[in-house]
Amino acid sequence: MKVFGYAINDLEADLPLELRELTLSLTADEIDLVIAFLQNAKTRFETCSPTPGQSHVHLRDWWRGWSKTTPDLIVVFEELKPQTGTP
């Protein structure tokens, strides 16, 4: 799993920064929304032929309530690699 983002004052950056930590401050309803979005992304990746690093889905495209003042959440497909050890 990798987490990327942009600095709030650099929204026009060409490449997102790899983040070490991600903090979400959400209401209970927003948690449900994010879970539903992630489940939708999972289903889409399972039912199509995603390309690693190219196939992605945006919260802004999925959620009718999204506005320009709402942060976007982007899920990018990655090939699963065998994991060793415990998570």
N, C-alpha and C positions, 0 to 999 in steps of 0.2 A: 504494500500500500504506500502510495506517495501522496503528499498533500502539497498543492501549489497555490500561490496567490499573488496579488499585486499590492504594492504599497498604495494606500488610499490617495496619496498625492501624485501617483504616477500611473493613472488608469490607462494611459496610452502606451505603456511599455510593450515592446515587441514580444518579450518572453516572460512568462510568470516565474517567480522566485520559488525555489523549493523550500517549503516551510518545515521547521523542526517540530512545531506544535500548532495545533488549531484549537481555538476556543469558540464554541457556539453558545450564545446567550439567547435561549429560546423559551417561549411559553409552551405549555403542554400542547396546544393546538399546532404550534409551529413544529414541534417535535413530530407530531403525527404527519404533518405535511412533508417534512424531510424524509421520514420513513417511507411514505407512499411514493415519493419521487425516486428514492433509491431502489425500491422494489420494482418500479416501472423501468428504470435503467437496467436492472438485472434481467428482467423479462425480455427487454429489447435486445440485449446482448446475447441472450440464450437462443433467441428465435431468428436471428439474422446471421450474416457472415461478417462480424466486426473485424476491422483491421487494427492491430495494436498501434496505439499512439495517434491514430487518425479518427477512429470511431468514437464519438462522444455525444452526450446529451446535455442540454442546458436547462436549469430550473426555469429560466425566463421564458423558454419556449413551451414548457410543460404546464406551468402554473398560470391560470388566467388572471390571478390577482397580482402578478408581478408588475412592478413599476420601475422606472429608472432610478428611483431612490432606494430600491430594494437590492441587497447584494445578490449576485448571481452565484449559483453553485453548478459546477461543471463536473460530470463524471466521465473520465476517459478510460476506454477499455485497455486492459493490459493482459498479455498472455500469462496464464498461471505457471509459475515455476515451482518445481518440487521444493518443499520446505523441509529443513532438518531441524531437529530439536523441538522445543515447545514454544508456543506463541508468546 
